């Protein structure tokens, strides 16, 4: 039925919106650490440390898209891991660097999960597109059925009959919005009247 298909489309739209929200939230988290962590690492590296070259590579990638955000994150994770290893090897050992309470392991998890979040959005959008297409096709099918029913009704009764007068209640003027199509399950013709059984 049309209303069922409309509901299916609306429910799927909500699913798409939730998936996009999860993707965007994770993106912002990655982007935030991408911007702050290199600064924290820079402040903790001695001026003559060879890791400044790797840090420059991180700074060279600006995270302004999904792809560049992930590219910078991968470079950052590699550098961040090495920095932590060097700190742990010091005497006395220094604790692993954190950025706003985020560890490199937590950052790695967010980056790893992001590809799946992107794929989920793509999959759910494809499902929404399919439901929209099915709804449009069904509405066209019902509309054609209604037009055939109208033609049959208008030619099945004499002018001035109650059945023909009833057609005046249906707006078919050119340029006006068409009435909401209703599915006609069956027409039962009796001697005095026609009963139309419709369902939404």
C-alpha positions as CSV (number, residue, x, y, z in Angstrom):
1,X,0.0,0.0,0.0
2,X,1.1,3.6,-0.6
3,X,1.1,4.6,3.0
4,X,3.2,1.6,4.0
5,X,5.7,2.5,1.3
6,X,5.8,6.1,2.5
7,X,6.4,5.0,6.0
8,X,9.2,2.6,4.9
9,X,10.8,5.5,3.1
10,X,10.5,7.9,6.1
11,X,11.9,5.2,8.4
12,X,14.9,4.6,6.1
13,X,15.5,8.4,5.9
14,X,15.8,8.4,9.7
15,X,18.3,5.5,9.5
16,X,20.3,7.5,6.9
17,X,20.3,10.5,9.1
18,X,21.5,8.5,12.2
19,X,24.3,6.9,10.1
20,X,25.4,10.3,8.8
21,X,25.4,11.7,12.3
22,X,27.6,8.9,13.6
23,X,30.0,9.4,10.7
24,X,30.1,13.2,11.2
25,X,30.7,12.9,14.9
26,X,33.6,10.5,14.4
27,X,35.0,12.7,11.7
28,X,35.0,15.7,14.0
29,X,36.7,13.7,16.8
30,X,39.4,12.6,14.4
31,X,39.8,16.2,13.0
32,X,40.0,17.7,16.5
33,X,42.9,15.3,17.5
34,X,44.5,15.8,14.1
35,X,44.7,19.5,14.7
36,X,45.9,19.4,18.3
37,X,48.1,16.3,18.6
38,X,50.9,17.5,16.2
39,X,51.2,20.7,18.3
40,X,51.5,18.6,21.5
41,X,54.1,16.4,19.9
42,X,56.0,19.4,18.6
43,X,56.1,21.0,22.0
44,X,57.6,17.7,23.5
45,X,60.3,17.1,20.9
46,X,63.8,18.4,21.4
47,X,64.7,20.9,18.6
48,X,67.3,18.5,17.1
49,X,65.1,15.4,17.1
50,X,65.0,13.6,13.8
51,X,61.2,13.1,14.2
52,X,60.7,16.7,13.2
53,X,60.9,15.5,9.6
54,X,58.0,13.1,10.2
55,X,56.1,15.9,12.0
56,X,56.5,18.2,9.0
57,X,54.9,15.4,6.9
58,X,51.9,15.4,9.2
59,X,51.6,19.2,9.1
60,X,51.8,19.1,5.3
61,X,48.5,17.3,5.1
62,X,45.6,19.6,5.9
63,X,42.5,17.6,7.1
64,X,39.8,19.4,5.1
65,X,38.1,16.3,3.5
66,X,37.2,12.8,4.6
67,X,40.3,11.4,2.7
68,X,42.8,14.0,3.9
69,X,41.5,13.7,7.5
70,X,42.2,10.0,7.4
71,X,45.5,10.5,5.6
72,X,46.8,12.9,8.2
73,X,45.5,10.6,11.0
74,X,47.5,7.7,9.6
75,X,50.7,9.7,9.5
76,X,50.0,11.1,13.0
77,X,49.4,7.6,14.5
78,X,52.8,6.4,13.1
79,X,54.6,9.4,14.6
80,X,52.7,9.4,17.8
81,X,53.5,5.7,18.4
82,X,57.2,6.3,17.8
83,X,57.2,9.3,20.2
84,X,55.6,7.2,22.9
85,X,58.2,4.4,22.4
86,X,61.0,6.9,22.7
87,X,59.5,8.4,25.9
88,X,59.1,4.9,27.4
89,X,62.8,4.2,26.7
90,X,64.0,7.2,28.5
91,X,65.6,7.2,32.0
92,X,63.4,7.6,33.9
93,X,60.7,6.6,31.4
94,X,58.1,9.3,30.5
95,X,54.4,8.5,30.2
96,X,52.8,8.1,26.8
97,X,51.5,11.4,25.4
98,X,47.8,12.0,25.5
99,X,45.8,14.7,23.8
100,X,42.9,16.0,25.9
101,X,42.7,12.6,27.5
102,X,42.8,10.7,24.2
103,X,45.5,8.0,23.8
104,X,47.0,7.0,20.5
105,X,45.2,3.6,20.8
106,X,41.8,5.4,21.2
107,X,42.6,7.6,18.2
108,X,43.6,4.5,16.2
109,X,40.2,2.9,17.0
110,X,38.4,6.0,15.8
111,X,40.3,6.0,12.5
112,X,39.9,2.3,11.9
113,X,36.1,2.5,12.5
114,X,35.7,5.5,10.2
115,X,35.8,3.5,6.9
116,X,33.0,1.3,8.2
117,X,30.9,4.4,9.1
118,X,31.4,5.8,5.6
119,X,30.3,2.5,4.1
120,X,27.3,2.3,6.3
121,X,26.1,5.8,5.1
122,X,26.6,4.7,1.5
123,X,24.7,1.5,2.0
124,X,21.8,3.1,3.8
125,X,21.5,5.8,1.2
126,X,21.4,3.2,-1.5
127,X,18.5,1.5,0.3
128,X,16.7,4.8,0.7
129,X,17.1,5.5,-3.1
130,X,15.7,2.1,-3.8
131,X,12.7,2.7,-1.5
132,X,12.1,6.1,-3.2
133,X,12.1,4.5,-6.6
134,X,9.7,1.8,-5.5
135,X,7.4,4.4,-4.0
136,X,7.4,6.5,-7.2
137,X,6.8,3.4,-9.4
138,X,3.9,2.3,-7.2
139,X,2.3,5.8,-7.2
140,X,2.4,5.8,-11.0
141,X,0.9,2.4,-11.1
142,X,-2.0,3.4,-8.8
143,X,-2.5,6.6,-10.7
144,X,-2.9,4.7,-14.0
145,X,-5.3,2.4,-12.3
146,X,-7.3,5.3,-11.0
147,X,-7.5,6.9,-14.4
148,X,-8.7,3.6,-16.0
149,X,-11.3,3.4,-13.2
150,X,-12.4,7.0,-13.9
151,X,-12.8,6.3,-17.6
152,X,-14.7,3.1,-17.0
153,X,-17.0,4.8,-14.4
154,X,-17.7,7.8,-16.7
155,X,-18.6,5.7,-19.6
156,X,-20.6,3.0,-17.7
157,X,-23.5,5.3,-16.6
158,X,-25.9,7.6,-18.3
159,X,-25.6,11.4,-18.0
160,X,-27.5,12.7,-15.0
161,X,-27.2,9.5,-13.1
162,X,-26.1,9.6,-9.4
163,X,-22.9,7.8,-10.4
164,X,-22.0,10.4,-13.0
165,X,-22.9,13.2,-10.6
166,X,-20.5,11.7,-8.1
167,X,-17.7,12.3,-10.6
168,X,-18.1,16.0,-10.1
169,X,-16.6,15.6,-6.6
170,X,-13.3,14.5,-8.2
171,X,-11.1,17.5,-9.2
172,X,-9.6,16.8,-12.7
173,X,-9.0,20.3,-13.9
174,X,-5.9,21.0,-15.8
175,X,-3.2,22.6,-13.7
176,X,-4.5,21.5,-10.3
177,X,-2.7,19.1,-8.0
178,X,-3.9,15.6,-8.6
179,X,-5.8,13.8,-5.8
180,X,-3.9,11.4,-3.7
181,X,-4.0,8.0,-5.5
182,X,-5.8,5.3,-3.7
183,X,-5.4,1.6,-4.5
184,X,-8.6,0.0,-5.9
185,X,-8.8,-3.6,-4.9
186,X,-12.0,-4.4,-6.6
187,X,-15.2,-3.1,-8.2
188,X,-18.4,-4.9,-7.5
189,X,-21.2,-3.8,-9.9
190,X,-24.8,-4.2,-8.7
191,X,-28.0,-3.4,-10.4
192,X,-28.5,0.0,-8.6
193,X,-25.0,1.0,-7.6
194,X,-21.3,0.3,-7.8
195,X,-19.4,-0.3,-4.7
196,X,-15.7,0.5,-4.8
197,X,-13.5,-1.1,-2.2
198,X,-10.3,1.0,-1.6
199,X,-7.5,0.6,0.7
200,X,-4.7,3.0,1.5
